[in-house]
Amino acid sequence: MNFDIEWFGAVAGILTTVSFLPQVYKTWKTKSTASLSMPMLLMMTTGILLWDVYGVMLGSMSMIIANSITFISSSMLIYFKLKYK
């Protein structure tokens, strides 16, 4: 895979992955999930998982790492949504 393309993907992955972390942290600290939509979380988490599988199929480490971390973060939000109803 072309290094320039992987670098571009790595930057995109960092930005999208980091964007989830403040929500995960806020939800964990406040234990409030009222503003989180379960259908959105389920669709987003499924989409992230599919992007991760796609990254594996392409052999793209930037996609694999970023989507794996984002999948974990999104899964945590689903867990918090169920736990802190």
Backbone as XML, in Angstrom:
<?xml version="1.0"?>
<chain id="A" units="angstrom">
  <residue number="1" name="MET">
    <atom name="N" x="0.850" y="-1.182" z="0.000"/>
    <atom name="CA" x="0.000" y="0.000" z="0.000"/>
    <atom name="C" x="0.891" y="1.239" z="0.000"/>
  </residue>
  <residue number="2" name="ASN">
    <atom name="N" x="0.482" y="2.239" z="-0.708"/>
    <atom name="CA" x="1.232" y="3.485" z="-0.827"/>
    <atom name="C" x="1.296" y="4.206" z="0.516"/>
  </residue>
  <residue number="3" name="PHE">
    <atom name="N" x="2.526" y="4.578" z="0.934"/>
    <atom name="CA" x="2.730" y="5.239" z="2.231"/>
    <atom name="C" x="1.954" y="6.541" z="2.335"/>
  </residue>
  <residue number="4" name="ASP">
    <atom name="N" x="1.899" y="7.329" z="1.266"/>
    <atom name="CA" x="1.178" y="8.602" z="1.303"/>
    <atom name="C" x="-0.307" y="8.389" z="1.569"/>
  </residue>
  <residue number="5" name="ILE">
    <atom name="N" x="-0.870" y="7.363" z="1.001"/>
    <atom name="CA" x="-2.276" y="7.058" z="1.217"/>
    <atom name="C" x="-2.489" y="6.605" z="2.659"/>
  </residue>
  <residue number="6" name="GLU">
    <atom name="N" x="-1.599" y="5.774" z="3.187"/>
    <atom name="CA" x="-1.703" y="5.310" z="4.575"/>
    <atom name="C" x="-1.597" y="6.492" z="5.536"/>
  </residue>
  <residue number="7" name="TRP">
    <atom name="N" x="-0.710" y="7.446" z="5.256"/>
    <atom name="CA" x="-0.552" y="8.631" z="6.112"/>
    <atom name="C" x="-1.857" y="9.429" z="6.137"/>
  </residue>
  <residue number="8" name="PHE">
    <atom name="N" x="-2.460" y="9.620" z="4.991"/>
    <atom name="CA" x="-3.737" y="10.325" z="4.886"/>
    <atom name="C" x="-4.805" y="9.603" z="5.716"/>
  </residue>
  <residue number="9" name="GLY">
    <atom name="N" x="-4.853" y="8.286" z="5.592"/>
    <atom name="CA" x="-5.792" y="7.483" z="6.360"/>
    <atom name="C" x="-5.520" y="7.545" z="7.856"/>
  </residue>
  <residue number="10" name="ALA">
    <atom name="N" x="-4.253" y="7.596" z="8.233"/>
    <atom name="CA" x="-3.892" y="7.676" z="9.649"/>
    <atom name="C" x="-4.387" y="8.983" z="10.271"/>
  </residue>
  <residue number="11" name="VAL">
    <atom name="N" x="-4.223" y="10.087" z="9.563"/>
    <atom name="CA" x="-4.695" y="11.386" z="10.063"/>
    <atom name="C" x="-6.227" y="11.367" z="10.193"/>
  </residue>
  <residue number="12" name="ALA">
    <atom name="N" x="-6.918" y="10.852" z="9.194"/>
    <atom name="CA" x="-8.378" y="10.752" z="9.250"/>
    <atom name="C" x="-8.798" y="9.866" z="10.418"/>
  </residue>
  <residue number="13" name="GLY">
    <atom name="N" x="-8.111" y="8.762" z="10.605"/>
    <atom name="CA" x="-8.423" y="7.836" z="11.691"/>
    <atom name="C" x="-8.226" y="8.460" z="13.060"/>
  </residue>
  <residue number="14" name="ILE">
    <atom name="N" x="-7.149" y="9.198" z="13.218"/>
    <atom name="CA" x="-6.888" y="9.871" z="14.502"/>
    <atom name="C" x="-8.002" y="10.856" z="14.817"/>
  </residue>
  <residue number="15" name="LEU">
    <atom name="N" x="-8.384" y="11.660" z="13.832"/>
    <atom name="CA" x="-9.427" y="12.671" z="14.059"/>
    <atom name="C" x="-10.772" y="12.041" z="14.404"/>
  </residue>
  <residue number="16" name="THR">
    <atom name="N" x="-11.174" y="11.026" z="13.671"/>
    <atom name="CA" x="-12.477" y="10.412" z="13.949"/>
    <atom name="C" x="-12.462" y="9.616" z="15.251"/>
  </residue>
  <residue number="17" name="THR">
    <atom name="N" x="-11.357" y="8.991" z="15.560"/>
    <atom name="CA" x="-11.246" y="8.233" z="16.806"/>
    <atom name="C" x="-11.274" y="9.156" z="18.011"/>
  </residue>
  <residue number="18" name="VAL">
    <atom name="N" x="-10.492" y="10.210" z="17.963"/>
    <atom name="CA" x="-10.411" y="11.152" z="19.079"/>
    <atom name="C" x="-11.750" y="11.865" z="19.293"/>
  </residue>
  <residue number="19" name="SER">
    <atom name="N" x="-12.532" y="12.041" z="18.238"/>
    <atom name="CA" x="-13.809" y="12.743" z="18.373"/>
    <atom name="C" x="-14.789" y="12.003" z="19.275"/>
  </residue>
  <residue number="20" name="PHE">
    <atom name="N" x="-14.660" y="10.697" z="19.415"/>
    <atom name="CA" x="-15.548" y="9.912" z="20.268"/>
    <atom name="C" x="-15.173" y="10.004" z="21.750"/>
  </residue>
  <residue number="21" name="LEU">
    <atom name="N" x="-13.917" y="10.221" z="22.038"/>
    <atom name="CA" x="-13.444" y="10.124" z="23.414"/>
    <atom name="C" x="-14.083" y="11.119" z="24.380"/>
  </residue>
  <residue number="22" name="PRO">
    <atom name="N" x="-14.308" y="12.389" z="24.006"/>
    <atom name="CA" x="-14.968" y="13.289" z="24.959"/>
    <atom name="C" x="-16.373" y="12.819" z="25.351"/>
  </residue>
  <residue number="23" name="GLN">
    <atom name="N" x="-17.116" y="12.245" z="24.408"/>
    <atom name="CA" x="-18.460" y="11.751" z="24.723"/>
    <atom name="C" x="-18.395" y="10.557" z="25.654"/>
  </residue>
  <residue number="24" name="VAL">
    <atom name="N" x="-17.460" y="9.652" z="25.410"/>
    <atom name="CA" x="-17.301" y="8.486" z="26.282"/>
    <atom name="C" x="-16.945" y="8.946" z="27.689"/>
  </residue>
  <residue number="25" name="TYR">
    <atom name="N" x="-16.003" y="9.870" z="27.793"/>
    <atom name="CA" x="-15.567" y="10.375" z="29.096"/>
    <atom name="C" x="-16.715" y="11.078" z="29.823"/>
  </residue>
  <residue number="26" name="LYS">
    <atom name="N" x="-17.439" y="11.954" z="29.122"/>
    <atom name="CA" x="-18.549" y="12.688" z="29.728"/>
    <atom name="C" x="-19.637" y="11.725" z="30.217"/>
  </residue>
  <residue number="27" name="THR">
    <atom name="N" x="-19.957" y="10.740" z="29.408"/>
    <atom name="CA" x="-20.984" y="9.772" z="29.780"/>
    <atom name="C" x="-20.549" y="8.958" z="30.988"/>
  </residue>
  <residue number="28" name="TRP">
    <atom name="N" x="-19.300" y="8.558" z="31.013"/>
    <atom name="CA" x="-18.757" y="7.793" z="32.134"/>
    <atom name="C" x="-18.790" y="8.614" z="33.420"/>
  </residue>
  <residue number="29" name="LYS">
    <atom name="N" x="-18.399" y="9.873" z="33.352"/>
    <atom name="CA" x="-18.360" y="10.733" z="34.535"/>
    <atom name="C" x="-19.751" y="11.105" z="35.040"/>
  </residue>
  <residue number="30" name="THR">
    <atom name="N" x="-20.657" y="11.479" z="34.135"/>
    <atom name="CA" x="-21.974" y="11.966" z="34.543"/>
    <atom name="C" x="-22.992" y="10.847" z="34.736"/>
  </residue>
  <residue number="31" name="LYS">
    <atom name="N" x="-22.728" y="9.685" z="34.152"/>
    <atom name="CA" x="-23.659" y="8.553" z="34.180"/>
    <atom name="C" x="-24.998" y="8.915" z="33.537"/>
  </residue>
  <residue number="32" name="SER">
    <atom name="N" x="-24.983" y="9.914" z="32.664"/>
    <atom name="CA" x="-26.195" y="10.360" z="31.985"/>
    <atom name="C" x="-26.124" y="9.986" z="30.510"/>
  </residue>
  <residue number="33" name="THR">
    <atom name="N" x="-27.144" y="9.250" z="30.053"/>
    <atom name="CA" x="-27.187" y="8.824" z="28.652"/>
    <atom name="C" x="-28.452" y="9.286" z="27.945"/>
  </residue>
  <residue number="34" name="ALA">
    <atom name="N" x="-29.207" y="10.171" z="28.598"/>
    <atom name="CA" x="-30.491" y="10.615" z="28.039"/>
    <atom name="C" x="-30.343" y="11.226" z="26.652"/>
  </residue>
  <residue number="35" name="SER">
    <atom name="N" x="-29.244" y="11.898" z="26.412"/>
    <atom name="CA" x="-29.066" y="12.571" z="25.121"/>
    <atom name="C" x="-28.505" y="11.655" z="24.031"/>
  </residue>
  <residue number="36" name="LEU">
    <atom name="N" x="-28.213" y="10.408" z="24.375"/>
    <atom name="CA" x="-27.671" y="9.466" z="23.395"/>
    <atom name="C" x="-28.796" y="8.651" z="22.776"/>
  </residue>
  <residue number="37" name="SER">
    <atom name="N" x="-28.815" y="8.578" z="21.478"/>
    <atom name="CA" x="-29.818" y="7.819" z="20.743"/>
    <atom name="C" x="-29.310" y="6.397" z="20.515"/>
  </residue>
  <residue number="38" name="MET">
    <atom name="N" x="-30.042" y="5.415" z="21.052"/>
    <atom name="CA" x="-29.645" y="4.016" z="20.878"/>
    <atom name="C" x="-29.630" y="3.590" z="19.410"/>
  </residue>
  <residue number="39" name="PRO">
    <atom name="N" x="-30.645" y="3.954" z="18.600"/>
    <atom name="CA" x="-30.562" y="3.567" z="17.185"/>
    <atom name="C" x="-29.310" y="4.136" z="16.499"/>
  </residue>
  <residue number="40" name="MET">
    <atom name="N" x="-28.957" y="5.388" z="16.807"/>
    <atom name="CA" x="-27.753" y="5.977" z="16.216"/>
    <atom name="C" x="-26.514" y="5.215" z="16.675"/>
  </residue>
  <residue number="41" name="LEU">
    <atom name="N" x="-26.445" y="4.902" z="17.968"/>
    <atom name="CA" x="-25.286" y="4.179" z="18.485"/>
    <atom name="C" x="-25.151" y="2.808" z="17.834"/>
  </residue>
  <residue number="42" name="LEU">
    <atom name="N" x="-26.267" y="2.105" z="17.665"/>
    <atom name="CA" x="-26.226" y="0.780" z="17.059"/>
    <atom name="C" x="-25.816" y="0.838" z="15.594"/>
  </residue>
  <residue number="43" name="MET">
    <atom name="N" x="-26.375" y="1.800" z="14.855"/>
    <atom name="CA" x="-25.993" y="1.944" z="13.441"/>
    <atom name="C" x="-24.535" y="2.363" z="13.306"/>
  </residue>
  <residue number="44" name="MET">
    <atom name="N" x="-24.103" y="3.297" z="14.137"/>
    <atom name="CA" x="-22.726" y="3.783" z="14.076"/>
    <atom name="C" x="-21.746" y="2.660" z="14.423"/>
  </residue>
  <residue number="45" name="THR">
    <atom name="N" x="-22.036" y="1.918" z="15.478"/>
    <atom name="CA" x="-21.150" y="0.830" z="15.893"/>
    <atom name="C" x="-21.072" y="-0.257" z="14.824"/>
  </residue>
  <residue number="46" name="THR">
    <atom name="N" x="-22.197" y="-0.581" z="14.214"/>
    <atom name="CA" x="-22.205" y="-1.562" z="13.122"/>
    <atom name="C" x="-21.391" y="-1.051" z="11.941"/>
  </residue>
  <residue number="47" name="GLY">
    <atom name="N" x="-21.573" y="0.209" z="11.597"/>
    <atom name="CA" x="-20.793" y="0.807" z="10.504"/>
    <atom name="C" x="-19.310" y="0.795" z="10.781"/>
  </residue>
  <residue number="48" name="ILE">
    <atom name="N" x="-18.937" y="1.112" z="12.007"/>
    <atom name="CA" x="-17.524" y="1.106" z="12.388"/>
    <atom name="C" x="-16.953" y="-0.300" z="12.284"/>
  </residue>
  <residue number="49" name="LEU">
    <atom name="N" x="-17.730" y="-1.285" z="12.742"/>
    <atom name="CA" x="-17.276" y="-2.677" z="12.635"/>
    <atom name="C" x="-17.059" y="-3.069" z="11.173"/>
  </residue>
  <residue number="50" name="LEU">
    <atom name="N" x="-17.977" y="-2.661" z="10.299"/>
    <atom name="CA" x="-17.819" y="-2.963" z="8.875"/>
    <atom name="C" x="-16.606" y="-2.262" z="8.278"/>
  </residue>
  <residue number="51" name="TRP">
    <atom name="N" x="-16.355" y="-1.011" z="8.688"/>
    <atom name="CA" x="-15.144" y="-0.309" z="8.239"/>
    <atom name="C" x="-13.892" y="-1.053" z="8.714"/>
  </residue>
  <residue number="52" name="ASP">
    <atom name="N" x="-13.962" y="-1.597" z="9.933"/>
    <atom name="CA" x="-12.822" y="-2.339" z="10.468"/>
    <atom name="C" x="-12.562" y="-3.596" z="9.639"/>
  </residue>
  <residue number="53" name="VAL">
    <atom name="N" x="-13.620" y="-4.321" z="9.322"/>
    <atom name="CA" x="-13.486" y="-5.520" z="8.485"/>
    <atom name="C" x="-12.927" y="-5.137" z="7.114"/>
  </residue>
  <residue number="54" name="TYR">
    <atom name="N" x="-13.429" y="-4.046" z="6.557"/>
    <atom name="CA" x="-12.934" y="-3.550" z="5.266"/>
    <atom name="C" x="-11.441" y="-3.230" z="5.356"/>
  </residue>
  <residue number="55" name="GLY">
    <atom name="N" x="-11.027" y="-2.594" z="6.455"/>
    <atom name="CA" x="-9.607" y="-2.293" z="6.654"/>
    <atom name="C" x="-8.764" y="-3.550" z="6.718"/>
  </residue>
  <residue number="56" name="VAL">
    <atom name="N" x="-9.285" y="-4.592" z="7.370"/>
    <atom name="CA" x="-8.573" y="-5.879" z="7.433"/>
    <atom name="C" x="-8.452" y="-6.466" z="6.031"/>
  </residue>
  <residue number="57" name="MET">
    <atom name="N" x="-9.538" y="-6.401" z="5.271"/>
    <atom name="CA" x="-9.524" y="-6.955" z="3.910"/>
    <atom name="C" x="-8.531" y="-6.216" z="3.019"/>
  </residue>
  <residue number="58" name="LEU">
    <atom name="N" x="-8.376" y="-4.905" z="3.241"/>
    <atom name="CA" x="-7.415" y="-4.116" z="2.462"/>
    <atom name="C" x="-5.995" y="-4.212" z="3.013"/>
  </residue>
  <residue number="59" name="GLY">
    <atom name="N" x="-5.879" y="-4.645" z="4.257"/>
    <atom name="CA" x="-4.568" y="-4.670" z="4.901"/>
    <atom name="C" x="-4.110" y="-3.276" z="5.300"/>
  </residue>
  <residue number="60" name="SER">
    <atom name="N" x="-5.060" y="-2.412" z="5.606"/>
    <atom name="CA" x="-4.756" y="-1.026" z="5.954"/>
    <atom name="C" x="-4.665" y="-0.871" z="7.471"/>
  </residue>
  <residue number="61" name="MET">
    <atom name="N" x="-3.443" y="-0.764" z="7.987"/>
    <atom name="CA" x="-3.248" y="-0.642" z="9.426"/>
    <atom name="C" x="-3.910" y="0.604" z="9.995"/>
  </residue>
  <residue number="62" name="SER">
    <atom name="N" x="-3.910" y="1.698" z="9.251"/>
    <atom name="CA" x="-4.542" y="2.916" z="9.772"/>
    <atom name="C" x="-6.037" y="2.704" z="9.971"/>
  </residue>
  <residue number="63" name="MET">
    <atom name="N" x="-6.685" y="2.023" z="9.043"/>
    <atom name="CA" x="-8.115" y="1.733" z="9.181"/>
    <atom name="C" x="-8.376" y="0.739" z="10.305"/>
  </residue>
  <residue number="64" name="ILE">
    <atom name="N" x="-7.543" y="-0.261" z="10.398"/>
    <atom name="CA" x="-7.725" y="-1.293" z="11.425"/>
    <atom name="C" x="-7.588" y="-0.696" z="12.821"/>
  </residue>
  <residue number="65" name="ILE">
    <atom name="N" x="-6.531" y="0.050" z="13.052"/>
    <atom name="CA" x="-6.289" y="0.623" z="14.381"/>
    <atom name="C" x="-7.356" y="1.645" z="14.743"/>
  </residue>
  <residue number="66" name="ALA">
    <atom name="N" x="-7.612" y="2.586" z="13.844"/>
    <atom name="CA" x="-8.581" y="3.645" z="14.133"/>
    <atom name="C" x="-9.971" y="3.080" z="14.367"/>
  </residue>
  <residue number="67" name="ASN">
    <atom name="N" x="-10.415" y="2.181" z="13.498"/>
    <atom name="CA" x="-11.766" y="1.640" z="13.637"/>
    <atom name="C" x="-11.896" y="0.688" z="14.811"/>
  </residue>
  <residue number="68" name="SER">
    <atom name="N" x="-10.829" y="-0.003" z="15.168"/>
    <atom name="CA" x="-10.881" y="-0.866" z="16.354"/>
    <atom name="C" x="-11.063" y="-0.028" z="17.613"/>
  </residue>
  <residue number="69" name="ILE">
    <atom name="N" x="-10.309" y="1.057" z="17.725"/>
    <atom name="CA" x="-10.432" y="1.939" z="18.893"/>
    <atom name="C" x="-11.804" y="2.604" z="18.910"/>
  </residue>
  <residue number="70" name="THR">
    <atom name="N" x="-12.263" y="3.080" z="17.761"/>
    <atom name="CA" x="-13.568" y="3.728" z="17.691"/>
    <atom name="C" x="-14.681" y="2.726" z="17.984"/>
  </residue>
  <residue number="71" name="PHE">
    <atom name="N" x="-14.534" y="1.483" z="17.534"/>
    <atom name="CA" x="-15.520" y="0.441" z="17.833"/>
    <atom name="C" x="-15.617" y="0.208" z="19.340"/>
  </residue>
  <residue number="72" name="ILE">
    <atom name="N" x="-14.490" y="0.153" z="20.007"/>
    <atom name="CA" x="-14.482" y="-0.015" z="21.464"/>
    <atom name="C" x="-15.172" y="1.172" z="22.139"/>
  </residue>
  <residue number="73" name="SER">
    <atom name="N" x="-14.848" y="2.387" z="21.699"/>
    <atom name="CA" x="-15.462" y="3.585" z="22.275"/>
    <atom name="C" x="-16.966" y="3.591" z="22.063"/>
  </residue>
  <residue number="74" name="SER">
    <atom name="N" x="-17.386" y="3.280" z="20.868"/>
    <atom name="CA" x="-18.813" y="3.248" z="20.554"/>
    <atom name="C" x="-19.524" y="2.141" z="21.329"/>
  </residue>
  <residue number="75" name="SER">
    <atom name="N" x="-18.883" y="1.003" z="21.471"/>
    <atom name="CA" x="-19.443" y="-0.095" z="22.254"/>
    <atom name="C" x="-19.585" y="0.297" z="23.722"/>
  </residue>
  <residue number="76" name="MET">
    <atom name="N" x="-18.630" y="1.072" z="24.224"/>
    <atom name="CA" x="-18.717" y="1.562" z="25.601"/>
    <atom name="C" x="-19.933" y="2.459" z="25.777"/>
  </residue>
  <residue number="77" name="LEU">
    <atom name="N" x="-20.217" y="3.295" z="24.783"/>
    <atom name="CA" x="-21.399" y="4.155" z="24.868"/>
    <atom name="C" x="-22.680" y="3.321" z="24.892"/>
  </residue>
  <residue number="78" name="ILE">
    <atom name="N" x="-22.720" y="2.256" z="24.110"/>
    <atom name="CA" x="-23.885" y="1.369" z="24.142"/>
    <atom name="C" x="-24.008" y="0.719" z="25.521"/>
  </residue>
  <residue number="79" name="TYR">
    <atom name="N" x="-22.896" y="0.259" z="26.056"/>
    <atom name="CA" x="-22.890" y="-0.333" z="27.393"/>
    <atom name="C" x="-23.405" y="0.676" z="28.423"/>
  </residue>
  <residue number="80" name="PHE">
    <atom name="N" x="-22.893" y="1.906" z="28.371"/>
    <atom name="CA" x="-23.325" y="2.948" z="29.315"/>
    <atom name="C" x="-24.821" y="3.246" z="29.126"/>
  </residue>
  <residue number="81" name="LYS">
    <atom name="N" x="-25.271" y="3.264" z="27.883"/>
    <atom name="CA" x="-26.687" y="3.528" z="27.606"/>
    <atom name="C" x="-27.567" y="2.463" z="28.264"/>
  </residue>
  <residue number="82" name="LEU">
    <atom name="N" x="-27.141" y="1.228" z="28.201"/>
    <atom name="CA" x="-27.902" y="0.140" z="28.809"/>
    <atom name="C" x="-27.782" y="0.148" z="30.331"/>
  </residue>
  <residue number="83" name="LYS">
    <atom name="N" x="-26.617" y="0.448" z="30.836"/>
    <atom name="CA" x="-26.362" y="0.423" z="32.277"/>
    <atom name="C" x="-26.999" y="1.598" z="33.015"/>
  </residue>
  <residue number="84" name="TYR">
    <atom name="N" x="-26.929" y="2.802" z="32.432"/>
    <atom name="CA" x="-27.376" y="4.013" z="33.125"/>
    <atom name="C" x="-28.717" y="4.510" z="32.607"/>
  </residue>
  <residue number="85" name="LYS">
    <atom name="N" x="-29.644" y="3.634" z="32.286"/>
    <atom name="CA" x="-30.959" y="4.016" z="31.747"/>
    <atom name="C" x="-31.603" y="5.100" z="32.575"/>
  </residue>
</chain>
